[in-house]
Every structure is written in structure tokens, then in C-alpha cells.
Amino acid sequence: MRQLLLFALLGTWFLVGNAYGQIQKGTGYVGGTISFDGETSRSKEIADPLNSARNTRHGIAPEIQFGKMIGERTMLGLGVRYNMNWNRTKYDETDISSSQISQGIALLPFIRQYKSLGSSNWSVFLHGELGPQFQWIKKTNTQGSTPETERRDFWQYGLSVKPGIAYVSRKNGWAIEGYADILSLSANYVPSKNEAPSVFTLQTGIATSFPNVITLRVAKYIFPKN
């Protein structure tokens, strides 16, 4: 049922023709999200206790976007995204451990095309972004008191397109937005560097399962003064 509603959302984008409640040209936009995830687990090997280990993983990814309506249906803007992922494995019966921290920052110019649902405060939109990301990784392996550290960094380039829906208060400009992750499309390219080959990946959200079907966020639309 959830998937049916989201596909109906995308269908609305193509079917809505009249737009009586458009967002005013010149309206500014500020939106942001922050996501967290993490887990701690233990793996036990009865036959080989030396392989029993505790695994810990944490991640955080804040993002902020600034934009401006250049027409009643089109917004241009720029997003800045930071991500950090940390994981550690500690083997119970030994003095061996390994940890890795991966960080990245991306600059993502975007374009968003809106269609209002009649005269209401609801709009559907299609959001596309394209831009570079710089990623750096530090990996440490420790045995006893002797750590060995490996560092690497690289550029990657991403493209994503996803539909969404927004409720915008005409009174104060505060909005609740939802991205339909299940209908998203993204591509990522990492150029070759040193001995590492280039990598291209393409991903869709068609197989995404709940609760990652939709991403909610709070935004502020700054209407121009008349």
C-alpha cells in the first residue's frame, strides 16, 4: 500500500496541469537534515574463540541546502553535505583490533521543479542534484601497542534524481517535505587513482524497504516582501 501511494505521487507530477498555488518567484529556501545510525554487535566462534569479536559502527550525515525560486515552478540552489562513518572491531581473546573512520564533504548544485496541487499548500516536486565529493579514510590496525595506520583520499562525482512532496505554510513559510526514496535514482563515479581502478555505480530505490521508503525534513521558504 505504501508503494502504491508513492507511485501515485509520481503520477500526480505528470498529471497536474493547473497550478493555482505556486510558490512565488524570488522566494528563498533553507532546508536541512541530519541522520544518525549505528549498531554494536558481537560475533562468537565456538570452534575458534580467537575469532570472537565485538563490532561497533556509528554514522552521521548532516546536510543543508540554500535555494531560490527563479520562477513559480523552478528552484535553483546549492547543497552542502558532510558524512562520517566510524567502525571498530576488537577480538576478545587477543590484543588485535582494527578501526576505520571515513569522512566526506560534497557540494551539490541542484534544480527542483514544482507543481502545486490546486489551490492548496501542497506541492509535488522533482529534485535533481549533481556535484563532487571529497572523501578521506583513515584505517588503523593495532596488535599490542603497535598501531599501523593507512590513509587514502579520493574524489567522486554523483548524480541523483528523486521526487517528493511538500506542505508549505503560506502564513510563515515553514514546510514539511518528504523525499520518495523508493523512486530515487542515483549514479556515482570514482576516477582511478594510483593503482586503484575507476568505479561507476548505479542505484535505484525500487527495492528499498520500510522505513527507508521516504525521508522527511523541515524547511523554511522565505517569501519576498511586497
Backbone as numpy.savetxt, mean C-alpha at the origin, in Angstrom:
# Nx Ny Nz CAx CAy CAz Cx Cy Cz
-20.57 -12.71 -1.50 -21.40 -11.51 -1.50 -20.53 -10.25 -1.50
-19.44 -10.27 -0.71 -18.56 -9.11 -0.67 -17.95 -8.85 -2.04
-17.51 -9.95 -2.71 -16.93 -9.80 -4.03 -17.93 -9.24 -5.03
-19.19 -9.68 -4.93 -20.22 -9.20 -5.84 -20.44 -7.71 -5.67
-20.44 -7.23 -4.43 -20.62 -5.80 -4.18 -19.47 -4.99 -4.74
-18.25 -5.53 -4.64 -17.10 -4.79 -5.13 -17.08 -4.74 -6.65
-17.48 -5.82 -7.30 -17.57 -5.78 -8.75 -18.69 -4.84 -9.20
-19.74 -4.75 -8.41 -20.80 -3.79 -8.70 -20.28 -2.36 -8.60
-19.35 -2.13 -7.65 -18.72 -0.81 -7.51 -17.98 -0.45 -8.78
-17.20 -1.39 -9.31 -16.46 -1.11 -10.54 -17.41 -0.90 -11.71
-18.51 -1.66 -11.75 -19.48 -1.48 -12.81 -20.13 -0.11 -12.75
-20.35 0.38 -11.54 -20.93 1.72 -11.36 -20.06 2.78 -12.00
-18.74 2.58 -11.91 -17.80 3.53 -12.50 -18.08 3.74 -13.99
-18.37 2.66 -14.70 -18.57 2.76 -16.14 -19.99 3.18 -16.49
-20.95 2.97 -15.59 -22.34 3.22 -15.92 -22.83 4.61 -15.55
-22.22 5.22 -14.54 -22.70 6.53 -14.10 -22.36 7.56 -15.16
-23.35 8.26 -15.63 -23.12 9.25 -16.67 -23.26 10.67 -16.15
-24.35 11.01 -15.50 -24.56 12.35 -14.98 -23.83 12.51 -13.65
-23.25 13.67 -13.45 -22.47 13.91 -12.24 -22.91 15.24 -11.65
-23.92 15.18 -10.79 -24.49 16.40 -10.23 -23.75 16.87 -8.98
-23.02 15.97 -8.34 -22.38 16.32 -7.07 -20.88 16.29 -7.15
-20.32 16.79 -8.27 -18.89 16.72 -8.46 -18.16 17.50 -7.37
-16.88 17.11 -7.17 -16.01 17.86 -6.27 -15.51 19.07 -7.03
-15.53 20.22 -6.40 -15.24 21.49 -7.07 -13.80 21.56 -7.55
-13.60 22.12 -8.74 -12.27 22.34 -9.28 -11.48 23.25 -8.33
-10.21 22.93 -8.11 -9.38 23.71 -7.20 -9.36 23.18 -5.78
-10.17 22.16 -5.49 -10.20 21.57 -4.15 -8.87 20.88 -3.86
-8.30 21.15 -2.69 -7.08 20.47 -2.26 -7.40 19.15 -1.57
-6.40 18.33 -1.41 -6.62 16.99 -0.86 -5.42 16.57 -0.02
-5.71 16.02 1.17 -4.68 15.41 2.02 -5.25 14.10 2.54
-4.54 13.01 2.31 -5.00 11.71 2.78 -3.83 10.90 3.29
-4.10 10.01 4.20 -3.01 9.21 4.75 -3.49 7.91 5.36
-2.59 6.95 5.37 -2.86 5.66 6.01 -1.61 5.22 6.75
-1.80 4.34 7.70 -0.68 3.69 8.36 -1.11 2.27 8.69
-0.31 1.31 8.30 -0.66 -0.09 8.53 0.43 -0.77 9.34
-0.01 -1.70 10.18 0.90 -2.48 11.02 0.60 -3.96 10.80
1.61 -4.78 10.92 1.39 -6.21 11.00 2.57 -6.85 11.71
2.36 -8.03 12.22 3.43 -8.70 12.93 2.96 -10.01 13.53
3.91 -10.84 13.87 3.59 -12.12 14.49 4.83 -12.68 15.18
4.57 -13.51 16.17 5.63 -14.26 16.84 5.22 -15.73 16.84
6.11 -16.59 16.41 5.78 -18.01 16.33 6.99 -18.84 16.78
6.71 -20.08 17.09 7.78 -21.01 17.50 7.65 -22.28 16.67
8.79 -22.72 16.14 8.82 -23.98 15.40 9.64 -24.99 16.19
9.10 -26.19 16.35 9.78 -27.24 17.11 10.04 -28.45 16.23
11.28 -28.92 16.26 11.67 -30.12 15.55 11.98 -31.20 16.58
11.06 -32.15 16.77 11.26 -33.20 17.77 12.48 -34.05 17.43
12.65 -34.36 16.16 13.77 -35.21 15.77 15.11 -34.48 15.85
15.07 -33.15 15.73 16.31 -32.37 15.77 16.07 -31.10 16.58
16.23 -31.16 17.91 15.96 -30.00 18.77 16.79 -28.78 18.42
17.95 -28.99 17.77 18.79 -27.84 17.42 18.11 -26.93 16.41
17.09 -27.42 15.71 16.38 -26.61 14.73 15.14 -25.93 15.31
14.85 -26.14 16.59 13.73 -25.45 17.22 14.07 -23.97 17.35
13.13 -23.12 16.95 13.45 -21.69 16.89 12.22 -20.85 17.18
12.49 -19.61 17.60 11.44 -18.61 17.76 11.60 -17.58 16.64
10.49 -17.32 15.96 10.48 -16.38 14.84 9.62 -15.18 15.18
10.14 -13.98 14.92 9.42 -12.74 15.19 9.45 -11.87 13.94
8.30 -11.29 13.59 8.21 -10.43 12.41 7.31 -9.24 12.70
7.75 -8.04 12.34 6.96 -6.83 12.51 7.11 -5.95 11.27
6.05 -5.20 10.95 6.10 -4.30 9.82 5.24 -3.07 10.05
5.64 -1.97 9.43 4.87 -0.73 9.50 5.01 -0.02 8.16
3.93 0.61 7.70 3.95 1.27 6.39 3.05 2.50 6.40
3.57 3.67 6.81 2.79 4.91 6.72 2.86 5.52 5.32
1.81 6.23 4.94 1.75 6.89 3.64 0.94 8.16 3.76
1.36 9.21 3.04 0.60 10.45 2.98 0.53 10.90 1.53
-0.62 11.46 1.15 -0.83 11.91 -0.22 -1.36 13.34 -0.21
-0.88 14.13 -1.18 -1.35 15.49 -1.40 -1.82 15.60 -2.84
-2.96 16.25 -3.04 -3.48 16.37 -4.39 -4.32 17.63 -4.58
-4.72 17.84 -5.82 -5.57 18.99 -6.15 -6.45 18.62 -7.33
-7.71 19.02 -7.25 -8.63 18.79 -8.35 -8.33 19.78 -9.47
-7.96 19.27 -10.65 -7.70 20.15 -11.79 -8.95 20.27 -12.67
-9.98 19.56 -12.28 -11.29 19.63 -12.94 -12.30 19.09 -11.96
-13.55 18.96 -12.37 -14.57 18.46 -11.45 -14.51 16.94 -11.30
-13.71 16.28 -12.11 -13.60 14.82 -12.03 -12.17 14.31 -11.89
-11.17 15.16 -12.08 -9.79 14.70 -12.15 -8.93 15.34 -11.07
-8.16 14.50 -10.36 -7.21 14.97 -9.35 -5.81 14.52 -9.75
-4.85 15.43 -9.57 -3.44 15.11 -9.70 -2.78 15.28 -8.34
-1.81 14.43 -8.03 -1.19 14.55 -6.72 0.10 13.75 -6.61
0.64 13.75 -5.40 1.89 13.06 -5.11 1.76 12.35 -3.77
2.17 11.10 -3.73 2.17 10.32 -2.50 3.60 10.01 -2.06
3.80 9.94 -0.74 5.08 9.55 -0.16 4.81 8.37 0.77
5.51 7.26 0.54 5.27 6.05 1.32 6.59 5.53 1.90
6.55 5.16 3.18 7.70 4.54 3.84 7.27 3.17 4.33
8.16 2.20 4.22 7.85 0.88 4.77 9.06 0.33 5.49
8.79 -0.39 6.57 9.85 -1.03 7.34 9.37 -2.41 7.77
10.17 -3.42 7.50 9.88 -4.78 7.92 11.10 -5.35 8.65
10.85 -5.93 9.82 11.92 -6.49 10.64 11.55 -7.91 11.02
12.49 -8.82 10.86 12.24 -10.19 11.30 13.50 -10.77 11.92
13.29 -11.69 12.86 14.41 -12.29 13.59 14.09 -13.75 13.88
15.09 -14.60 13.74 14.99 -16.01 14.07 16.07 -16.35 15.09
15.67 -16.93 16.22 16.62 -17.32 17.27 16.44 -18.80 17.56
17.50 -19.58 17.35 17.45 -21.02 17.59 17.63 -21.30 19.08
16.71 -22.09 19.64 16.63 -22.27 21.09 17.87 -22.91 21.70
18.37 -23.95 21.09 19.42 -24.75 21.71 20.82 -24.35 21.27
20.93 -23.24 20.56 22.25 -22.80 20.09 22.38 -21.31 20.35
23.56 -20.77 20.03 23.78 -19.33 20.14 23.71 -18.67 18.76
22.94 -19.29 17.86 22.81 -18.79 16.50 21.50 -18.01 16.35
21.58 -16.86 15.72 20.39 -16.07 15.41 20.62 -15.31 14.12
19.54 -14.93 13.48 19.62 -14.12 12.27 18.51 -13.08 12.30
18.80 -11.91 11.80 17.81 -10.84 11.75 17.97 -10.06 10.46
16.88 -9.46 10.03 16.90 -8.65 8.81 15.95 -7.48 8.96
16.41 -6.31 8.56 15.55 -5.13 8.53 15.57 -4.56 7.12
14.39 -4.39 6.57 14.23 -3.89 5.22 13.43 -2.59 5.26
13.95 -1.54 4.65 13.28 -0.24 4.64 13.20 0.29 3.21
12.19 1.08 2.96 12.04 1.66 1.63 11.23 2.94 1.69
11.51 3.83 0.75 10.73 5.07 0.62 10.42 5.28 -0.86
9.16 5.61 -1.13 8.69 5.74 -2.51 8.04 7.10 -2.73
8.26 7.67 -3.90 7.58 8.88 -4.35 6.65 8.47 -5.49
5.35 8.70 -5.30 4.36 8.14 -6.21 3.41 9.23 -6.73
3.73 9.85 -7.86 2.75 10.73 -8.52 1.51 9.92 -8.88
0.33 10.54 -8.74 -0.89 9.80 -9.03 -1.90 10.66 -9.76
-2.81 9.99 -10.43 -3.97 10.63 -11.06 -5.20 9.85 -10.61
-6.26 10.59 -10.32 -7.49 9.96 -9.85 -8.67 10.54 -10.63
-9.51 9.68 -11.14 -10.68 10.09 -11.91 -11.95 9.74 -11.14
-12.79 10.74 -10.87 -14.00 10.57 -10.06 -15.25 10.55 -10.93
-16.28 9.88 -10.39 -17.64 10.00 -10.89 -18.57 10.02 -9.68
-19.33 11.11 -9.55 -20.24 11.23 -8.41 -21.50 10.40 -8.64
-22.05 9.91 -7.53 -23.27 9.11 -7.60 -24.46 10.03 -7.40
-24.94 10.58 -8.51 -26.07 11.49 -8.44 -25.72 12.76 -7.69
-26.62 13.23 -6.84 -26.41 14.46 -6.07 -25.96 14.15 -4.65
-25.56 12.92 -4.37 -25.17 12.54 -3.01 -23.72 12.91 -2.74
-23.24 12.59 -1.54 -21.86 12.83 -1.15 -20.95 11.67 -1.56
-21.50 10.66 -2.22 -20.73 9.49 -2.59 -20.15 9.64 -3.99
-18.92 9.18 -4.16 -18.27 9.14 -5.47 -17.50 7.84 -5.61
-17.41 7.35 -6.83 -16.49 6.26 -7.12 -15.31 6.86 -7.87
-14.15 6.22 -7.76 -12.97 6.76 -8.43 -12.06 5.63 -8.88
-11.18 5.98 -9.82 -10.14 5.07 -10.29 -8.81 5.77 -10.01
-7.95 5.10 -9.25 -6.70 5.69 -8.78 -5.52 4.97 -9.42
-4.67 5.73 -10.12 -3.47 5.15 -10.73 -2.24 5.89 -10.27
-1.17 5.16 -9.95 0.07 5.79 -9.50 1.27 5.07 -10.10
2.34 5.85 -10.29 3.54 5.32 -10.92 4.73 6.07 -10.34
5.76 5.33 -9.89 6.90 6.02 -9.34 8.00 5.10 -8.84
9.14 5.69 -8.44 10.29 4.92 -7.99 10.26 4.68 -6.47
10.96 3.64 -6.05 11.15 3.37 -4.63 12.60 2.95 -4.40
13.21 3.52 -3.37 14.56 3.11 -2.99 14.45 2.20 -1.78
15.06 1.03 -1.87 14.97 0.01 -0.82 16.37 -0.30 -0.31
16.51 -0.41 1.02 17.79 -0.82 1.59 17.55 -1.88 2.67
18.46 -2.87 2.68 18.29 -4.05 3.53 19.57 -4.31 4.31
19.41 -4.60 5.57 20.53 -4.98 6.43 20.22 -6.34 7.05
21.12 -7.29 6.83 20.94 -8.63 7.35 22.11 -8.99 8.25
21.82 -9.52 9.46 22.86 -9.85 10.43 22.70 -11.30 10.88
23.77 -12.05 10.77 23.84 -13.42 11.29 24.81 -13.44 12.47
24.37 -14.01 13.58 25.19 -14.00 14.79 25.38 -15.42 15.31
26.61 -15.75 15.60 26.93 -17.01 16.26 27.87 -16.68 17.42
27.37 -16.88 18.64 28.13 -16.45 19.80 28.18 -14.94 19.86
29.35 -14.37 19.93 29.50 -12.91 20.00 30.07 -12.35 18.71
29.94 -13.12 17.63 30.52 -12.70 16.35 29.43 -12.45 15.32
28.99 -11.21 15.17 27.97 -10.93 14.16 28.59 -10.71 12.78
27.89 -11.13 11.76 28.28 -10.87 10.38 27.14 -10.11 9.71
27.47 -8.95 9.17 26.44 -8.06 8.62 26.60 -7.92 7.11
25.47 -8.00 6.43 25.43 -7.83 4.97 24.43 -6.73 4.64
24.84 -5.80 3.79 23.96 -4.69 3.39 23.83 -4.66 1.87
22.65 -4.29 1.43 22.45 -4.07 -0.01 21.32 -3.07 -0.20
21.33 -2.40 -1.32 20.28 -1.43 -1.65 20.03 -1.46 -3.15
18.84 -1.01 -3.53 18.48 -1.04 -4.95 17.27 -0.14 -5.17
17.09 0.25 -6.42 15.91 0.98 -6.86 14.92 0.00 -7.47
13.63 0.31 -7.31 12.60 -0.43 -8.01 11.51 0.55 -8.45
10.72 0.14 -9.43 9.73 1.03 -10.04 8.39 0.31 -10.08
7.36 0.99 -9.62 6.06 0.35 -9.51 4.96 1.12 -10.19
3.95 0.38 -10.61 2.73 0.93 -11.21 1.56 0.21 -10.59
0.53 0.94 -10.16 -0.66 0.29 -9.62 -1.90 1.06 -10.03
-2.98 0.31 -10.22 -4.29 0.87 -10.55 -5.32 0.18 -9.67
-6.16 0.96 -9.01 -7.19 0.37 -8.15 -8.40 1.29 -8.08
-9.60 0.70 -8.08 -10.83 1.49 -7.92 -11.14 1.72 -6.45
-12.01 2.68 -6.20 -12.40 2.94 -4.82 -13.70 3.72 -4.75
-14.11 4.00 -3.55 -15.32 4.77 -3.30 -15.05 5.73 -2.15
-15.65 6.91 -2.21 -15.41 7.93 -1.20 -16.72 8.58 -0.77
-16.83 8.83 0.53 -17.92 9.65 1.06 -17.29 10.95 1.53
-17.65 12.08 0.89 -17.06 13.37 1.19 -18.12 14.29 1.78
-17.90 14.77 2.99 -18.83 15.71 3.61 -18.73 17.06 2.92
-19.84 17.55 2.39 -19.85 18.86 1.73 -19.77 20.00 2.74
-19.92 19.65 4.02 -19.90 20.67 5.06 -18.49 21.01 5.52
-17.67 20.00 5.81 -16.34 20.27 6.34 -15.22 19.60 5.54
-15.54 18.82 4.52 -14.51 18.22 3.67 -13.90 16.93 4.16
-14.26 16.47 5.37 -13.72 15.20 5.84 -14.34 14.05 5.05
-13.54 13.03 4.81 -13.99 11.94 3.95 -13.52 10.60 4.48
-14.31 9.59 4.16 -13.93 8.19 4.36 -13.81 7.56 2.98
-12.66 6.96 2.71 -12.42 6.35 1.41 -12.12 4.86 1.57
-12.48 4.12 0.55 -12.18 2.69 0.55 -11.62 2.26 -0.78
-10.45 1.62 -0.75 -9.86 1.07 -1.97 -10.26 -0.39 -2.10
-10.72 -0.78 -3.29 -11.11 -2.17 -3.53 -9.87 -2.96 -3.92
-9.17 -3.49 -2.91 -7.93 -4.23 -3.17 -8.16 -5.45 -4.04
-9.35 -6.05 -3.93 -9.64 -7.27 -4.70 -9.67 -6.99 -6.19
-9.80 -5.72 -6.58 -9.85 -5.37 -8.00 -8.59 -4.64 -8.45
-7.54 -4.65 -7.63 -6.34 -3.89 -7.93 -5.45 -4.61 -8.94
-4.58 -3.84 -9.57 -3.58 -4.36 -10.49 -2.29 -3.62 -10.23
-1.18 -4.33 -10.04 0.10 -3.68 -9.78 1.22 -4.41 -10.50
2.22 -3.63 -10.90 3.42 -4.17 -11.55 4.63 -3.56 -10.89
5.72 -4.33 -10.81 6.93 -3.86 -10.16 8.15 -4.34 -10.94
9.14 -3.44 -11.10 10.34 -3.78 -11.85 11.57 -3.40 -11.05
12.48 -4.35 -10.87 13.75 -4.11 -10.19 14.86 -4.31 -11.22
15.60 -3.24 -11.58 16.68 -3.40 -12.56 17.81 -4.27 -12.00
18.59 -4.85 -12.90 19.73 -5.66 -12.48 20.80 -4.76 -11.85
21.49 -5.32 -10.86 22.55 -4.58 -10.18 23.60 -5.56 -9.71
24.87 -5.24 -10.02 25.98 -6.14 -9.72 25.69 -7.51 -10.35
25.59 -8.56 -9.56 25.34 -9.88 -10.11 23.86 -10.28 -10.03
23.05 -9.42 -9.45 21.62 -9.73 -9.31 20.89 -9.46 -10.62
20.05 -10.39 -11.09 19.32 -10.18 -12.34 18.15 -9.21 -12.13
17.63 -8.66 -13.23 16.44 -7.82 -13.15 15.23 -8.70 -12.87
14.24 -8.10 -12.20 13.04 -8.84 -11.81 11.81 -8.01 -12.17
10.83 -8.65 -12.80 9.55 -8.00 -13.10 8.43 -8.86 -12.51
7.53 -8.23 -11.76 6.40 -8.96 -11.18 5.10 -8.24 -11.52
4.06 -9.03 -11.69 2.72 -8.52 -11.97 1.76 -9.20 -10.99
0.94 -8.40 -10.32 0.06 -8.95 -9.29 -1.33 -8.35 -9.41
-2.34 -9.19 -9.22 -3.72 -8.71 -9.17 -4.31 -9.05 -7.82
-5.39 -8.37 -7.47 -6.05 -8.62 -6.20 -7.23 -9.56 -6.30
-7.39 -10.21 -7.45 -8.56 -11.06 -7.66 -8.64 -12.17 -6.62
-7.49 -12.71 -6.22 -7.51 -13.83 -5.29 -7.36 -13.40 -3.84
-7.35 -12.10 -3.61 -7.17 -11.60 -2.25 -8.35 -12.02 -1.38
-8.07 -12.45 -0.17 -9.12 -12.92 0.75 -9.37 -11.89 1.83
-10.55 -11.93 2.42 -10.92 -11.04 3.52 -9.97 -11.28 4.69
-9.46 -10.25 5.43 -9.99 -8.89 5.44 -9.29 -7.92 4.50
-8.45 -8.41 3.55 -7.74 -7.51 2.66 -8.52 -7.20 1.39
-9.83 -7.39 1.43 -10.66 -7.10 0.28 -10.73 -5.59 0.02
-10.73 -4.80 1.08 -10.87 -3.37 0.94 -10.03 -2.67 2.01
-9.42 -1.54 1.64 -8.61 -0.74 2.56 -9.32 0.58 2.82
-9.54 0.91 4.08 -10.21 2.15 4.45 -9.20 3.20 4.87
-9.51 4.46 4.62 -8.63 5.54 5.03 -9.46 6.79 5.28
-8.89 7.74 6.03 -9.50 9.03 6.29 -8.77 10.08 5.46
-9.52 11.02 4.88 -8.91 12.05 4.05 -9.60 13.38 4.32
-8.97 14.46 3.86 -9.52 15.80 4.01 -9.51 16.49 2.65
-10.70 16.93 2.21 -10.82 17.72 0.99 -10.94 19.19 1.39
-10.06 20.02 0.88 -10.03 21.44 1.26 -10.67 22.24 0.13
-11.91 22.64 0.33 -12.64 23.34 -0.71 -12.13 24.77 -0.87
-12.06 25.27 -2.11 -11.61 26.66 -2.32 -12.63 27.64 -1.77
-12.14 28.77 -1.30 -13.02 29.80 -0.78 -13.62 30.58 -1.95
-14.93 30.78 -1.84 -15.62 31.51 -2.91 -15.40 33.02 -2.77
